[in-house]
Amino acid sequence: MLVTGGSGQLSSYLFEELASEHEARGVDLREPIFDSAKGAVTIADIRDPDAMLDACRGMDAVVHTAAQVSVQRSTEDPAFDVETNVLGTVRTLKAARDAGVSKFVFISSAATYGNPHYLPVDEDHPTVPLSIYGSSKLSAEHFVRAFGSSFGMKWTVIRPFNFYSPRADPKSPYSGVITKFTQNAASGTPLKIEGDGSQTRDFLHAADVARLVRLVLESDRNGMVLNGGSGQATSILDLANTVKKVCPRPVNIEHVAPRTADIKHSVAKVDRAREMVGFSTRISLEEGLKAFFRNRV
Ligand SMILES: NC(=O)c1ccc[n+]([C@@H]2O[C@H](COP(=O)([O-])OP(=O)(O)OC[C@H]3O[C@@H](n4cnc5c(N)ncnc54)[C@H](O)[C@@H]3O)[C@@H](O)[C@H]2O)c1
């Protein structure tokens, strides 16, 4: 199978997850830095139709993880977001279809839901994205569905909530809260909580998302939309305290001004992934956070 965005965080776990029973190749704009992806990734742009056709030839399935992943960048440069997340997805779908690929798994995002109308958020929740990023992911989902109905390609959309791992790029200005908290804790810098820290998120280890992808690939079901979440709401204050608990050095926590227009609460309903493909999380938040400090502090 082909994994787009093969040099990324999620793909590195996916190559490990698939290694024993599946043959996986990847494409990416950049060389891989993680061992599991080394030797498996070809440099190619998902927006390049010829390169994607070459990459898709002989593949039974495509897992499409490549994306412009930053909400902030999507606001600054919406057209680039559309080029990568919408046009890039359409070009990948077209190449997959032309190469006779039978299954397409698209890594979308919980950003497609926008501000939750109710909690936990199930897959039938209205999709009213607040960000350009969420809009581009939702648009891409529609093309995935349409390629399925137009050409008979089997498809699944996975909507991960907040996934994390020590392999997320800590230098990126767009890194998530776990990357920032663990990096600060390891360097002795205070953790900065925006507001009172009562806002909640659903955190899932990237290795668990990779396992969900494998279960989807091994399922015969078609046309699934599945949340990728833990089903646990964790407040940012609890997250900071858990980082403090597992970090081997003293950690200070500071409160700073709240972010305006931030989503207050978010948590996934995860029953469908359990019922359809037998998924449940294996890595607890505390266990996942401990790994950030091994060989680091
Ligand atoms: N991290 C999260 O919390 C989260 C939550 C929901 C959804 N997602 C989605 O999960 C997917 C994987 O996320 P990740 O954290 O592994 O991201 P990542 O940034 O580590 O990996 C994405 C990869 O895509 C590659 N890429 C970008 N544009 C490309 C192009 N034009 N052609 C080829 N490759 C290109 C990048 O070089 C990168 O290696 C993304 O689609 C992201 O939107 C992430």
The ligand as a MOL file (V3000), in Angstrom:
LIG
                    3D

  0  0  0     0  0            999 V3000
M  V30 BEGIN CTAB
M  V30 COUNTS 44 48 0 0 0
M  V30 BEGIN ATOM
M  V30 1 N -1.6330 15.9020 14.8340 0
M  V30 2 C -2.9350 15.9690 15.0900 0
M  V30 3 O -3.3480 16.1900 16.2370 0
M  V30 4 C -3.9410 15.7710 13.9810 0
M  V30 5 C -5.2930 15.8130 14.3200 0
M  V30 6 C -6.2280 15.5760 13.3050 0
M  V30 7 C -5.8000 15.2860 12.0330 0
M  V30 8 N -4.4720 15.2820 11.7420 0 CHG=1
M  V30 9 C -4.0750 14.9340 10.3720 0
M  V30 10 O -3.2750 13.7620 10.4320 0
M  V30 11 C -2.3830 13.7350 9.3130 0
M  V30 12 C -0.9850 13.3930 9.7670 0
M  V30 13 O -0.5710 14.3430 10.7300 0
M  V30 14 P 0.9300 14.3470 11.2870 0
M  V30 15 O 0.8690 14.9220 12.6580 0
M  V30 16 O 1.5660 13.0480 11.0370 0 CHG=-1
M  V30 17 O 1.5420 15.4710 10.3340 0
M  V30 18 P 3.0510 15.6520 9.8260 0
M  V30 19 O 3.2070 17.0910 9.4960 0
M  V30 20 O 4.0190 15.0210 10.7610 0
M  V30 21 O 3.0310 14.7950 8.4680 0
M  V30 22 C 2.4540 15.2490 7.2890 0
M  V30 23 C 3.4390 14.9720 6.1750 0
M  V30 24 O 2.8440 15.3810 4.9330 0
M  V30 25 C 3.9000 15.8630 4.1210 0
M  V30 26 N 3.3680 16.7150 3.0610 0
M  V30 27 C 2.8240 17.9470 3.1760 0
M  V30 28 N 2.5050 18.4290 1.9550 0
M  V30 29 C 2.8320 17.4700 1.0570 0
M  V30 30 C 2.7570 17.3890 -0.3550 0
M  V30 31 N 2.2820 18.4090 -1.0880 0
M  V30 32 N 3.1810 16.2570 -0.9540 0
M  V30 33 C 3.6970 15.2190 -0.2250 0
M  V30 34 N 3.8110 15.2530 1.1180 0
M  V30 35 C 3.3870 16.3690 1.7480 0
M  V30 36 C 4.7890 16.6270 5.0820 0
M  V30 37 O 6.0980 16.8190 4.5550 0
M  V30 38 C 4.7610 15.7370 6.3150 0
M  V30 39 O 5.8500 14.8310 6.3410 0
M  V30 40 C -2.5360 15.0790 8.6110 0
M  V30 41 O -3.3760 14.9090 7.5050 0
M  V30 42 C -3.2050 15.9540 9.6690 0
M  V30 43 O -3.9700 16.9720 9.0740 0
M  V30 44 C -3.5340 15.5180 12.6810 0
M  V30 END ATOM
M  V30 BEGIN BOND
M  V30 1 1 1 2
M  V30 2 2 2 3
M  V30 3 1 2 4
M  V30 4 1 4 5
M  V30 5 2 4 44
M  V30 6 2 5 6
M  V30 7 1 6 7
M  V30 8 2 7 8
M  V30 9 1 8 9
M  V30 10 1 8 44
M  V30 11 1 9 10
M  V30 12 1 9 42
M  V30 13 1 10 11
M  V30 14 1 11 12
M  V30 15 1 11 40
M  V30 16 1 12 13
M  V30 17 1 13 14
M  V30 18 2 14 15
M  V30 19 1 14 16
M  V30 20 1 14 17
M  V30 21 1 17 18
M  V30 22 2 18 19
M  V30 23 1 18 20
M  V30 24 1 18 21
M  V30 25 1 21 22
M  V30 26 1 22 23
M  V30 27 1 23 24
M  V30 28 1 23 38
M  V30 29 1 24 25
M  V30 30 1 25 26
M  V30 31 1 25 36
M  V30 32 1 26 27
M  V30 33 1 26 35
M  V30 34 2 27 28
M  V30 35 1 28 29
M  V30 36 1 29 30
M  V30 37 2 29 35
M  V30 38 1 30 31
M  V30 39 2 30 32
M  V30 40 1 32 33
M  V30 41 2 33 34
M  V30 42 1 34 35
M  V30 43 1 36 37
M  V30 44 1 36 38
M  V30 45 1 38 39
M  V30 46 1 40 41
M  V30 47 1 40 42
M  V30 48 1 42 43
M  V30 END BOND
M  V30 END CTAB
M  END
